Amino acid sequence: MTVRGAPAIGASAAFGMALAAQNSDAASVDALIDDLRRAGDLLKAARPTAVNLAWAVDKLQDIADSGEFSSPDDLREILLAAAQQIADDDIRINSRMGALGAGLIADGATVLHHCNTGALATVDYGTALGVIRAAFEAGKDFHVLLDETRPRLQGSRLSAWELEQLGVSYDIIPDTAAGYYMQQGEVSIILVGADRVAANGDFANKIGTYQLAVMAQAHKIPFYTVAPTSTIDLSLSSGEQIPIELRDPAEVTTPYGNPIVPAHFKALNPAFDITPHRYLSGIVTENGIARAPYVESLRRAVAGEQV
């Protein structure tokens, strides 16, 4: 059995499928497969933007549908092993991306990072924060500016905690201050993650990424996304086809249960935005740094070729 690694959302979905199999009281393989399909549909509906979730669900569903199992217990055991392999592969793949991307960070640089892409967002190492971690472990001296990443504050609550544990120099900044620091010449490079990458290099990431990319181009700052090949969706020709998850407006009006506006005030809360590939300096994958034209380089990366 061969599976290709995914970030933590993929590993979580895979373990979700394995857990659904364990919790099912199906007495036959066919009945268990039916339960898995229902569980898979539920899991996919939870995060429509992130392709890794659906990717992992489909991987485990394909194993279940292979017809190779004589009993439901055999299938349960294999699904759990497959989920563990996806998690193990995540560590290996992210470590590889970290090593490849670390060369992008120069001594004395200031790196701007958005959202959380570290060990808390993956299985153990990280994507964009994995690059930062690898550069730090290589002995480089640099500083990180962390967008707080409203409304869920993944930058200030999670990324800052991770860098604190590692001993990496950082400051949390308001999302709205990113342009100021670029204008002041205090940003050397911007590193972000990705939830889905289209065939042409357009990508979805946490809301606020697009505006960083536009400002980076205006100030001639290198802008990279760090994404394993499992986030690359070659079935989509452009980012216009990526679905965007709309989350509860209460995350904006009542963050973490703390009302900051009157209860009747209305809000919108898109969780992701789309960054067109023309703003990218490159896409760091486990098979190298893909560069334009992305239709060609991403196809090679997904095929397992070095780019």
N, C-alpha and C positions, 0 to 999 in steps of 0.2 A: 504494500500500500504506500503510495506517495502522495503527500499533500504539500502545498506551498504555503509558507508562513504568512501570517497576517498580524497587524497590530492587535492590541488587547481586545478591541471590540469584536474582532474575528475570533480570538481565542475564547472570549466570554460567550459568544454565540455557539461555538462548538461545544463548550462545556454545558451550555443550556440545552442543546440537543441531547447530549449524553445524559444529562440529568432527567430530561423528559423520558428518555428510554428507561432509566432506572426507576422512575416513579410510576411508569405505566404498568398496569396489571394485566396487559395483554398476554394471552396464553399461546399465541401463534405468531409467527414472523409477520404474516400479512396484517394481523391486527396491530402489531407494534409499528409497522410501517405507516399505517393510517394515523396512529397517534403522533408519530414523528412529523407527518405532513401538517397536522394541525398546529403542533408546537412551532414548526418552522414558519408557518404563515404568521403566527403571533409575534415571533421574534423579528421577522423582516419588517413588520408594520411599526416596530418601535423606533427605528432609525432609518428612514428612507434615503437620506443623503449618503450615509457611509456605506460604501460598496463592500467593505470587508465583512460586515455582518451577513449580508445575503450570500457572499462568496463562501463563507464558512458553513452556513446552513446548507447550501447546495452541495458542498463537498461531503458533508455527513449524510445528506439525503441520498446522494449518489451511491455511497457505500451501502446504505440500507437497501437500495433498489437493485443492487448487483446480483441478487439471487444466490449468493454464495453461503447462506447461513441455514443450518439445519434446525436451529432452535432460537427463540428470542433471547435467551441468556448469552448465546454466542454473539449475537448482534450487539447486545448491550456492552459486552466486553470489548469488542472491536471499536465501537463508537467512542468509548472512553479513552482507548489507546490513541485513536486518531485525534481527539481533542488535545490530549497531552502532547502529541507530536507537533500540532500547530503552535502550542504555547512554547515548546522547546525551540522550534524553528524561529519564533519571534525574537528570542534572545540572540540567536546566531545572526540572523539577518540584520537586526538593528545594530549589533556590534560591528558588522561589516560596513554598514552605512556610516556609522560614526567614524571608523577609520578612514573611509574614503573622503568624507566631508571635512575632517579635521584640518586638512591642508588649506581650506578656504579661509580659516581664521588665522590672521597674522598676529605676532607678538605686538602688544600695545593697542590692539583693535578694541572697538566697542561694538558689541553685537546687540541688535534689537530682536526680541523674540515675542511672539504673540501666543496667547492661550497656554495650554500645558501639553507637552509632547514627550514627557520624560518617562521614568519608570512607573509613575502612577497612571499614565495614559496607555502604556504598553504593558508587556509582561514583566520586564526587568530592567531594560536599558534606555530605550527612548529613540525617537527619530530626530527631530531638530535639536532637542535637548541632548540627545545621544551624541550628536556631532559636537556640541559644546562640552559635554562630559569627556569625550575622547580627546579633544584639544587640551582640556585641562589636565587630563591624565598623562598627556604627552609632554607636560611641563610648560605649556604656553602661558603667557601672562596677558590677560585681557579682562575686560569688564562687560557685564551684560545689563542691558536695560529691559525690564520686563513690563510689557503692557499689562495693566491690571485685568483687562479683558472682561468688560461688562457684557451682560448683566450678572453672569455667574462667577466672575472673578477668579477664573482658573489661573491667571498669571500671578495674582497677588496671594492667592490662598495655596496653590499647589506648586507652581514653578519656583516661587521664592523659597518655599520649604525645601524643595529638592536641592536647589543650589546652596542653600544654607547647610544642608547635610554634607554636601560635597566639599564645601569650602570655597566655592567660586564667588568672586566679587560681583555684586549685583546691586541694582536699585530698582524698586517698583516705580512706575510712572503712570499717570492717568493715560488712558487710551488717546485722549485729545492732546496730549503733550508730545506724541511721537513726531509730528511734523515740526514742532519747535526744535527738537534735538537734531533732526535732519538739517534744518535750516542753519543751525549753529555749527554744522560740520562735525557733530559729535557721534555720528553713526557711521561705522565702517562697512557693515554688512547686515542684512536682514535674513533671518532663518525662521521658517514656519513649517508646519506640517501640512497634511492634506487628508481629506476624507474620501475624495474620489477625483481621479485625474482622467480627463477625456483623451481620446486618441490624438488630438491636436495639441495637447499640453495645457489647455484650460483646466483649472482645478477648483474644487470646492474646499473651503476651509472655514474655520470659525469666523463668525461675523466680525468685520473690521479688517480682514486681511486685504481685501481689494483696495481700500483707501491707502494702506501702507504701500502697496505695490505701485500705485499711481504716484504717490509722493516720492518713492524711491527712484522712479524713473526721472522725475523732475529734478532730483538732486544728484543724479548719476551714482546712485548707491547700488551695489550688487544685491540682488534679491533672489533667494533660492527657496524652493520647497524641498523637504526631505520626505520621501515616500517610498515604501517598499513596492515591488511590482504588483503585489496583490491589491493595491489601491488603484491601479491603472485599469480603466474600463474601456477596452478597445471597441466595444460595441457602440459607444457614443462618439459621434464625430466631433462634437464640440461641447463646451460647458453649458450651452443653452438647453441641453437635454438632461442636465443633472437636476433631479428634484430637490427642492429646498424645504427642509423641515421648519415648520412654524411652531414655536413653543408657547407655553402658557404666558399670557401678558402679565400675570402676577409676578413673574420673575423680574419684570421691569418696575412695576408699581409697588410691589411688596417684597423686596429681595430678602430671602431667608426669613420670611414672616414679619418683616419690619416695614410697615406702611410708610412711604415717603411722599405720597400724594393722596388726596381724597379718594375714597373707595370708588366713586363713580367715574373717575378719570379713565379715559381709554388709552390703550397702548398697543403697539405692534411689536412682535418679537421674533424676527427671523433668526434662526440659529447659525446659518451659514451664508456666505456670499461666494460669487464666482469671480476668480481672477483670470483674465484672458492671458494666453500664453505669451503675448507680445511684451508683457512686463517682466517675464522671467529671465534670469541669467542662466538658469539651469535647474534640473530636477535630480537630486541625489537619490539614487536607487542602490540596491545591493549589488547591481551589476555595472556600476559606474555612474558618472554624472551625465545624464542625457541633456543634450543641447539641441537647439533648432537646426534643421527642421524636426520637430518633435514627432510628427507622424512616422518618420523613419526610425529615429533613435528609440522611441518608446516601444515600437514594435520589436526591435532587436532586444531591448531589455526584458520584455515580457517573455521572449523566446529563450531567455537564459544566456544571450550573447553579451559580451562586454561592450560597453558603449563609451 
